[in-house]
């Protein structure tokens, strides 16, 4: 947890100079030591770099580790074709998992539900 927090501090420049390279290193160390949240932060770093395939892979790792927020992000990727082929059915599956997760914020939960409501009629 401490490595993840330190990575975040470097990521946003909180108390230390902003340094994305050090942030990435800290997130990777934290991930290797079992911090599930670090995978999503790594994915966000790759998104900022325009490396969408790597972004998707890291959201996928976070999702496999039980992160409902990462499931939502994967669904968005499937809907837009960002880092992966467009696939509305796969997006709907990810959204269903996200809605059932306890590791998702209320805002993200509402967003996932809205995307399901929008997608369901189109897939029928």
N, C-alpha and C positions, 0 to 999 in steps of 0.2 A: 504494500500500500504506500509506503514511503517513497519508493522509487517512482511510482505512478504520480504521486503528488509533486515530487521534484520535477518530473517531466512536464507536468502541467504548468508549473511555475516558469520553466524555461520556454514553454510553448507560448504563453501569453505575456511573458515579461513581468511577472509578479514577484517583486523583491530581488530579481536578478535581471540582467540584460536578456531580452528576447533572443533565443537561439534555437531555431527549429531542428538543427542537426543534433544538438545535445538532447533536446526534448525527445526526438525519435529514439536515440540511444537509451534514454531512461525508460521510455515506454516499452521498448523491446526487452530490456532487462526485467522490467516488472512483469511482462507477459510470460517470459520464461520461468518466472517464479510463481506463476499462478494467478496473476491479477487479470481477470476477465475484461475489466473496463479498458485496459490498455490497448486491446485489439481494436476497439472502436476508435480510439484516439489515433492509432497508427493509420487506420483507414481514412480518417479525416485529414491527416497530414498528406497522405497520397492524393486525396481529392484536391487539396490545395496546390499540389504539384502538377495536376492534370494527368496523373497516372491512374486511370480509372479501372484498369484490369486489376492492378494491385489493391486499389481501394476496395473493389468488390470482394477479392479474396480475404481481406482482413475483416470486412463486415461479416463474411461467411464464417470465419473462425470465431468471431464474437458470438454469432448466432448459435453456433454449435455448442458454445460454452454456456448457453442459456440466456443470452442478452436479447430481450424482446425489442429493445430499441434498434438493435442491429437487424432484426427481422424486418422492421419497418423500412430501414434504409435499403436493405436488399430488395424489398418490394418496389421501392422507388426506382432502383436500378433496373429491375425487370420491366418496369413500365416505360422508362425512357431509353433503354438500351445503353445505359452508361456502364461500361466495363463488362457488359454481358449482352447476349442477344435479347431483344425484346421478347417477353413471354408473359402475357397477362395472366395465364393460368398459374404459373409459378409465383407471380406477384400475389395472387389471391391466396395461395397456400401460405406464403410468408406472412401475409396480413392476418390470416386465421391464427397462426402461431403467436404472432405479436399480441393480438387481442387476448389470448389466453395466458400471456406471460405475467408474472409478478414483477419482472425486471423491466419496467417501462413506465415513463412518466404519464401523468394524467393527460397532459397536452398531446403526447404522442399516441396515447390510447384513443383519444377522440379523433386524431388525424387518421389513424388506422381504420377506425370504424367508418369514417366518412369515405375513405378510399374504397372500402368494401362495398358500401352502399352505391357508390358510383360505378364500380366495376361489375357487380353481380348482374344487373340487367343487361349489360353489354355482352356478357359471356353466355347468357341463356339462349 
